């Protein structure tokens, strides 16, 4: 998911960068050593690396499990008007995933809603927003997102399980209320 926007950001990268870093080099480094990638991406940003350096920095933060920080950087990058709308949607979706991993579903819903504003009907963003809304116990919103995805792809077992688990939870809640 995170590497989906690599092409868009690679186009925005400055051709010559600090320490002979390229976007591809930085992203490859994230897999090997996220801490080194984080330091190099920070240096690259201070030398004019732009959106590509910022994205690599977010990937490194994600690799270090600094999900809150990664989400903030990704949200900021998603608001960058130099990034094309499709790229912004992907960045907001990545931010939403990071917010979910950080245990912040309310922020995830905001980021994922921004992604859907640029890419309406995106199944991945809708699925993640349904999960975030479920964590917030916004069952009506979660159901709307689940239905939108399932209309596009009825074979999403993960979402059918999510919908069924909500149904079971709702039944248990109703039974608890009738036992009062």
C-alpha positions as CSV (number, residue, x, y, z in Angstrom):
1,X,0.0,0.0,0.0
2,X,2.7,2.5,1.0
3,X,4.7,2.0,-2.1
4,X,1.7,2.7,-4.3
5,X,2.4,6.4,-4.4
6,X,6.1,5.8,-5.1
7,X,5.8,6.6,-8.7
8,X,4.0,9.9,-8.1
9,X,6.5,11.0,-5.5
10,X,9.5,9.9,-7.5
11,X,8.4,12.3,-10.2
12,X,8.4,15.1,-7.7
13,X,11.9,14.2,-6.3
14,X,14.8,16.6,-6.9
15,X,17.2,14.9,-9.3
16,X,20.3,15.7,-7.2
17,X,19.9,15.2,-3.5
18,X,21.9,15.3,-0.3
19,X,24.4,12.5,0.1
20,X,23.6,11.2,-3.5
21,X,20.3,10.0,-2.2
22,X,17.5,9.2,-4.6
23,X,14.0,8.3,-3.8
24,X,14.5,4.7,-4.8
25,X,17.6,4.5,-2.6
26,X,15.8,5.9,0.4
27,X,12.8,3.6,0.1
28,X,15.1,0.6,-0.3
29,X,17.0,1.7,2.8
30,X,13.7,1.8,4.8
31,X,13.4,-2.0,4.3
32,X,17.1,-2.6,5.4
33,X,17.5,0.0,8.2
34,X,14.5,2.3,8.9
35,X,16.6,4.3,11.5
36,X,19.3,5.1,8.9
37,X,16.6,5.9,6.3
38,X,15.0,8.2,8.8
39,X,18.2,10.1,9.4
40,X,19.1,10.3,5.7
41,X,15.5,11.4,4.7
42,X,15.6,14.1,7.3
43,X,18.9,15.4,5.9
44,X,17.5,15.1,2.4
45,X,14.5,17.2,3.4
46,X,16.7,19.9,4.7
47,X,18.5,20.0,1.4
48,X,15.4,20.5,-0.7
49,X,14.3,16.9,-1.2
50,X,10.7,18.0,-1.3
51,X,7.7,15.6,-1.3
52,X,9.8,12.5,-2.1
53,X,12.1,13.1,0.9
54,X,9.1,13.8,3.1
55,X,7.4,10.5,2.0
56,X,10.5,8.5,2.6
57,X,10.8,10.1,6.0
58,X,7.2,8.9,6.8
59,X,8.0,5.4,5.5
60,X,11.0,5.3,7.8
61,X,8.9,6.5,10.8
62,X,6.4,3.8,9.9
63,X,9.2,1.2,9.8
64,X,10.3,2.3,13.2
65,X,6.7,1.9,14.5
66,X,6.4,5.6,15.2
67,X,2.9,5.5,13.7
68,X,1.7,8.8,15.2
69,X,4.6,10.7,13.7
70,X,4.3,8.9,10.4
71,X,0.6,9.7,10.1
72,X,1.2,13.4,10.8
73,X,3.9,13.6,8.1
74,X,1.6,11.6,5.6
75,X,-1.3,13.9,6.4
76,X,0.8,17.0,5.8
77,X,2.1,15.6,2.6
78,X,-1.5,14.7,1.5
79,X,-2.4,18.4,1.9
80,X,0.6,19.4,-0.3
81,X,-1.0,20.8,-3.5
82,X,2.2,19.9,-5.5
83,X,1.1,16.3,-5.2
84,X,-1.5,15.2,-7.8
85,X,-4.9,14.3,-6.4
86,X,-4.4,10.5,-7.0
87,X,-1.2,10.7,-5.0
88,X,-2.9,12.7,-2.3
89,X,-5.5,10.1,-1.9
90,X,-2.9,7.4,-1.5
91,X,-1.0,9.5,1.1
92,X,-4.2,10.1,3.1
93,X,-5.0,6.4,2.9
94,X,-1.5,5.6,4.2
95,X,-2.0,8.2,7.0
96,X,-5.3,6.5,7.9
97,X,-3.5,3.1,8.2
98,X,-0.8,4.7,10.4
99,X,-3.5,6.3,12.6
100,X,-5.2,2.9,13.0
101,X,-1.9,1.3,14.1
102,X,-1.4,4.2,16.5
103,X,-4.8,3.4,18.1
104,X,-6.3,6.7,16.9
105,X,-9.4,5.7,14.9
106,X,-10.9,9.2,14.9
107,X,-7.9,10.6,13.2
108,X,-8.0,7.6,10.8
109,X,-11.5,8.4,9.8
110,X,-10.5,12.0,9.0
111,X,-7.5,10.9,6.9
112,X,-9.5,8.2,5.1
113,X,-12.4,10.6,4.4
114,X,-9.8,13.0,2.8
115,X,-8.6,10.0,0.7
116,X,-12.1,9.3,-0.4
117,X,-12.7,12.9,-1.3
118,X,-9.9,12.6,-3.9
119,X,-10.7,8.9,-4.9
120,X,-14.4,8.2,-4.3
121,X,-15.2,4.5,-4.0
122,X,-11.7,3.4,-3.3
123,X,-12.2,-0.1,-1.8
124,X,-9.1,0.0,0.4
125,X,-9.9,3.4,1.9
126,X,-13.6,2.5,2.4
127,X,-12.6,-0.8,4.1
128,X,-10.1,0.9,6.5
129,X,-12.6,3.6,7.3
130,X,-15.3,1.0,8.1
131,X,-12.8,-0.6,10.5
132,X,-12.0,2.8,12.1
133,X,-15.7,3.6,12.4
134,X,-16.3,0.3,14.0
135,X,-13.6,1.0,16.6
136,X,-15.5,4.3,17.3
137,X,-18.8,2.3,17.5
138,X,-20.1,4.3,14.6
139,X,-22.0,1.3,13.3
140,X,-24.2,3.2,10.8
141,X,-21.1,4.8,9.2
142,X,-19.2,1.4,9.3
143,X,-22.1,-0.3,7.6
144,X,-22.4,2.3,4.9
145,X,-18.7,1.9,4.1
146,X,-18.9,-1.9,4.2
147,X,-22.0,-1.9,1.9
148,X,-20.2,0.4,-0.6
149,X,-17.2,-2.0,-0.9
150,X,-19.4,-5.1,-0.9
151,X,-21.4,-3.6,-3.8
152,X,-18.2,-3.5,-5.8
153,X,-16.9,-6.9,-4.6
154,X,-19.2,-9.3,-2.9
155,X,-16.4,-11.8,-2.3
156,X,-14.5,-9.8,0.3
157,X,-14.4,-12.4,3.1
158,X,-12.6,-10.0,5.5
159,X,-15.5,-7.5,5.2
160,X,-18.2,-10.2,5.4
161,X,-16.6,-11.4,8.7
162,X,-16.4,-7.8,10.0
163,X,-20.1,-7.3,9.1
164,X,-21.0,-10.6,10.8
165,X,-19.1,-9.8,13.9
166,X,-20.9,-6.6,14.2
167,X,-24.2,-8.4,13.8
168,X,-23.2,-10.8,16.6
169,X,-22.2,-8.0,18.9
170,X,-25.4,-6.2,18.2
171,X,-27.4,-9.3,19.0
172,X,-25.5,-9.7,22.3
173,X,-26.2,-6.1,23.2
174,X,-29.9,-6.6,22.6
175,X,-29.9,-9.7,24.7
176,X,-28.2,-7.9,27.5
177,X,-30.7,-5.2,27.4
178,X,-33.7,-7.6,27.6
179,X,-32.1,-9.3,30.6
180,X,-32.3,-6.1,32.7
